[in-house]
């Protein structure tokens, strides 16, 4: 604010006559007490956010700033020069107690806090919280008192805000991260540090890309949207993979196989789902268009809940697919056609390719009998040149599912070596069993755009294999008749 040139200031009375009272109660040397010093002091006082008044040693009001005028309505000209607050800013019944408490701080050490009910110029009353401190002259003798005060409800609002911030960063049961305008964490609570698997201070100032792997683009996009346009109306669910968790991500690079209860669950275990809310932070002191200070990011790990929901939805979908496949297969006169129908229905939402290889001869050879999607011919009658350690042979020997996978530059060579289509990075082989005999192997394949097969996938593949095995067994029985 611009100070008014007619602002009236008086120095404290008493032996400290060559010292003026500063805005924080400190003495102002006489060399600054000229016109330039008075203008500077006026600007400091009138620019304060807190109301301020000062008294000399006799209790006469010497200073009164604009915030005090705003709260109580009394102008500076009406306040300065009055003896005490009685009869105008304080009720007569309260004046003696208020004056004693204010002037008593002049000889007391430190700062004291009081709450008073003051009178407004319009006759209303306002409860204020006052911080008082004595003013001493150059010789150390008391020369007056200065008081900074604000409305109690304003102070309570400030204390509530501080208390809320401390509670969020200490005791909240969800993660809280303050992200600056450069999308770097500035403050984080303990829950957020645990969720990100990094030290609470170690994460501060680092790019989010150093903390989050997959999903960091979606997170940064959400933060940028909040900075530019404000927070979304509903929480966002973000799937992320943490940088700190480097174990078990993706398929195994060696292209090896896994037995029934081993293998490719790593990538799914590393991914987390965070239900996130965002708030844009702007300075309450800004004038005009507020400049964002950053974003408050609140999140909670809902991975387990989301996986339960996904598993339930997947179970319902697969159950419907098995039911539809059984109804469609029942209309097929040729049992082998029914087997391919089961393969076609099984692929939806599950895999990119399905291979049906039936066992023949001794030693066992696997003959390609059907594929889905169909390549034009479904029966070659020629054994597939699988190497001895092929996952299909392993499944046949173990009579159980085998999951396998590859990643990186070796994926192409890995797929070719196993006689699988180009682009395959995940494989699942299950055996065909009917009437106590192993009839062959059913293989499901996924590309790089899909996740690795897990245990629930193996269970579903075995359900499909049971139906295909029944159709194959029926076809063989009919061919013998």
HELIX and SHEET records of a PDB file:
HELIX    1   1 UNK A   30  UNK A   32  5                                   3    
HELIX    2   2 UNK A   35  UNK A   46  1                                  12    
HELIX    3   3 UNK A   66  UNK A   72  1                                   7    
HELIX    4   4 UNK A   76  UNK A   79  1                                   4    
HELIX    5   5 UNK A   92  UNK A  104  1                                  13    
HELIX    6   6 UNK A  152  UNK A  170  1                                  19    
HELIX    7   7 UNK A  190  UNK A  196  1                                   7    
HELIX    8   8 UNK A  208  UNK A  210  5                                   3    
HELIX    9   9 UNK A  216  UNK A  229  1                                  14    
HELIX   10  10 UNK A  266  UNK A  270  1                                   5    
HELIX   11  11 UNK A  303  UNK A  329  1                                  27    
HELIX   12  12 UNK A  335  UNK A  347  1                                  13    
HELIX   13  13 UNK A  391  UNK A  398  1                                   8    
HELIX   14  14 UNK A  408  UNK A  410  5                                   3    
HELIX   15  15 UNK A  411  UNK A  417  1                                   7    
HELIX   16  16 UNK A  455  UNK A  480  1                                  26    
SHEET    1   A 2 UNK A  20  UNK A  21  0                                        
SHEET    2   A 2 UNK A  27  UNK A  28 -1                                        
SHEET    1   B 5 UNK A  61  UNK A  64  0                                        
SHEET    2   B 5 UNK A  51  UNK A  56 -1                                        
SHEET    3   B 5 UNK A 142  UNK A 151 -1                                        
SHEET    4   B 5 UNK A 125  UNK A 136 -1                                        
SHEET    5   B 5 UNK A 111  UNK A 119 -1                                        
SHEET    1   C 5 UNK A 185  UNK A 188  0                                        
SHEET    2   C 5 UNK A 175  UNK A 180 -1                                        
SHEET    3   C 5 UNK A 292  UNK A 301 -1                                        
SHEET    4   C 5 UNK A 271  UNK A 282 -1                                        
SHEET    5   C 5 UNK A 236  UNK A 241 -1                                        
SHEET    1   D 6 UNK A 257  UNK A 258  0                                        
SHEET    2   D 6 UNK A 402  UNK A 405 -1                                        
SHEET    3   D 6 UNK A 424  UNK A 434 -1                                        
SHEET    4   D 6 UNK A 437  UNK A 447 -1                                        
SHEET    5   D 6 UNK A 353  UNK A 360 -1                                        
SHEET    6   D 6 UNK A 365  UNK A 372 -1                                        
END                                                                             
